[in-house]
Amino acid sequence: MVTPAHSLEAKIAKQLVEDIQSYFVRKLDDLSHTFGQDLGCEAVEWLRDEGRHGGGVRYETRDELIFNRGSVNISQVHYDDDESKKLGSATAISTIIHPQNPHAPSMHMHISWTQMKEGKGYWRIMADLNPSMVDRVAQREFDMMLDRVSGDYYEEGTAQGDRYFDIPVLGRTRGVSHFYLENFNSGHFDQDMAFAKRFGESVIDTYIGIVLQALGYYRTFDAEDKALQFQYHTLYLFQVLTLDRGTTAGLLIHDQNDIGIMGSIPSHVDRALLQSWINKMPKPQDELLQAIIDVLPDESPSPVTPEVKQKLANAVREHYRKHPEALDMQASGNATPPTVENHK
């Protein structure tokens, strides 16, 4: 049994992420019904300290005709019974969808509310479109949606997003359309929550529309198309495990949801391509990349099974415990959130 957070804002935020999760899962199930095997997403629950400090539920895609990997996660962690913690609660939805068809782009979205014991809180709102193949029409459609839904926050959000998803050693970004607001709080909780709701639903609606168009138009794809997707999925794993601050923070805070935190990793990656990037990495991140490569099966393509995900989680966790200074080398927007410190 999960014990919920006590604060009113945390309760409202939890209802928000549950509503957005349900909305998205229904849309994903509709895709499976229309184009695939009519296999709905499946719920998987995890508990933090046996539910005493919260937990979460993720919905994993099951239709392998439509989805390479897909996960829609919500969680709420809190320390209402622990006076030693500065953090009151953290409530979030985080989702990544990797379609099987390389003409349909991947998409990541994260919306969270973090509240300290002293009462102060902030939102983290982000979304990014991740195509394996260039599609300027889809990119423009996603950009226009971000502009429309974010209004006065568009310039700041896209600037932070472009910085956060930059991959300096490869001279490119992960994805083509990025939005990220860190430490967001206008001073009006209800208005900010309404904005978060509009943002989440708009991202979902636009993304589903893009995927519907891609699946309807590109009924088939060839080996060259899949090769491009394979390369991009490898890039995605590389960015998530070597640069993504949210993923690393989750792994360092606790080890009770490693498979869920690794839910964004595609099903297969190119081990040799990762190896070719070793010499581009600054120290000590070259050690991290080598550790990642070492736990991937020596196959082509290299499968990322649940067992491999666990090994990857352990490799990342061990690296930053050995090299805590390397956390400063991870991605950030305008500010670096003290996520790990908040949980101490």
C-alpha positions, 0 to 999 in steps of 0.5 A, spaced: 500 500 500 502 506 498 502 512 503 501 519 499 504 525 500 500 530 505 501 537 502 495 539 498 499 541 492 502 534 492 495 531 492 493 536 486 500 534 482 499 527 483 492 527 480 494 531 475 500 526 473 495 521 473 490 524 469 495 525 464 498 518 464 491 515 463 490 520 457 496 518 454 495 511 455 488 511 452 491 514 446 497 509 445 492 503 446 488 506 440 494 506 436 495 499 437 488 498 436 488 501 429 495 499 426 497 493 431 495 487 435 490 491 439 495 489 445 494 495 451 499 498 455 500 494 462 501 497 468 507 495 473 507 498 480 513 499 484 514 501 492 519 506 495 520 503 502 514 498 501 510 504 500 511 508 506 515 513 502 510 513 496 512 509 489 509 509 482 506 506 476 508 505 469 505 503 463 509 499 458 507 498 451 506 491 449 504 491 442 511 490 438 508 491 431 507 498 433 512 500 439 520 498 440 519 501 447 514 505 450 513 507 458 509 512 461 511 513 468 508 516 474 511 517 481 510 520 488 516 520 493 515 524 500 518 524 506 513 526 511 515 522 516 522 523 516 524 530 519 531 529 517 529 530 510 529 537 506 524 535 501 517 534 502 515 531 496 516 530 488 511 528 484 512 526 476 510 524 470 516 521 465 514 518 458 518 516 452 515 512 446 520 509 441 515 507 435 517 500 431 516 504 424 523 508 423 518 514 420 515 515 426 519 519 431 520 518 438 518 523 444 520 524 451 516 528 456 517 530 463 512 534 468 514 534 475 512 538 482 517 538 487 516 541 494 520 542 500 518 542 507 519 549 508 513 550 503 517 552 497 516 548 490 517 548 483 515 545 476 520 542 471 516 541 464 520 538 458 518 535 452 522 533 446 521 530 439 526 525 437 526 522 430 530 517 427 529 520 420 529 527 418 521 530 417 521 537 417 514 537 417 513 534 423 518 538 427 515 544 425 508 542 427 511 540 434 515 547 434 508 550 433 505 546 438 510 548 443 510 556 441 502 556 442 501 552 448 507 555 452 506 563 450 511 567 453 515 561 456 517 559 449 523 563 448 526 561 455 523 554 454 526 552 447 533 556 449 534 551 456 531 545 452 537 546 446 542 547 452 540 541 456 539 536 450 546 538 447 551 533 446 558 536 446 562 531 444 558 529 438 557 536 436 549 535 435 543 535 440 538 529 442 532 530 438 530 536 433 525 540 438 526 541 445 523 545 451 525 545 458 523 549 464 527 548 470 525 551 477 518 554 474 514 557 479 510 564 477 507 565 484 500 562 482 500 554 483 493 554 480 495 557 474 502 553 473 498 547 474 493 549 469 499 550 464 502 544 466 496 540 464 495 544 457 502 543 456 502 535 457 495 534 453 498 538 447 504 535 447 500 528 447 495 530 442 500 533 437 505 527 438 499 522 436 497 526 430 504 525 428 505 518 429 498 517 426 500 520 419 507 516 419 504 510 420 498 511 415 503 514 410 509 509 411 506 502 411 513 499 410 520 501 411 526 498 408 533 496 412 536 502 410 531 506 414 532 501 420 539 502 420 538 509 421 533 508 427 538 503 430 544 509 430 539 514 433 537 509 438 544 508 440 545 516 440 539 516 445 542 511 450 548 515 450 545 521 451 541 518 457 546 514 460 552 519 460 549 526 460 541 526 462 541 529 469 534 526 471 536 519 470 542 519 474 539 523 480 534 517 480 539 512 480 543 515 486 537 517 490 535 510 491 535 503 487 528 501 488 526 503 481 532 501 476 528 498 471 523 503 471 528 509 470 531 505 465 524 505 461 527 510 456 532 505 453 530 502 446 530 495 445 537 494 441 543 499 440 550 499 436 555 497 441 561 498 436 558 505 435 558 506 442 566 504 442 567 509 436 566 514 441 570 512 447 576 517 444 571 523 444 569 523 451 573 527 457 575 524 463 573 520 467 566 520 462 570 515 458 570 510 464 563 511 464 562 509 457 567 503 457 563 501 463 556 501 459 559 498 453 562 492 457 555 490 460 552 490 453 551 483 450 557 483 445 552 482 439 549 486 433 544 489 434 546 488 442 539 487 446 537 491 452 533 486 456 531 487 463 537 484 466 542 488 462 538 495 464 539 493 471 547 492 469 547 499 466 543 502 472 549 499 477 554 501 472 552 509 472 551 509 479 558 506 481 561 511 476 558 517 480 559 514 487 567 513 484 567 520 481 562 525 484 565 531 481 563 528 474 556 530 476 558 537 474 559 535 467 552 533 466 546 536 462 543 543 465 538 548 463 539 555 466 540 552 473 542 545 476 537 542 480 539 540 487 535 533 486 540 528 490 541 533 495 534 534 496 533 527 498 539 527 503 
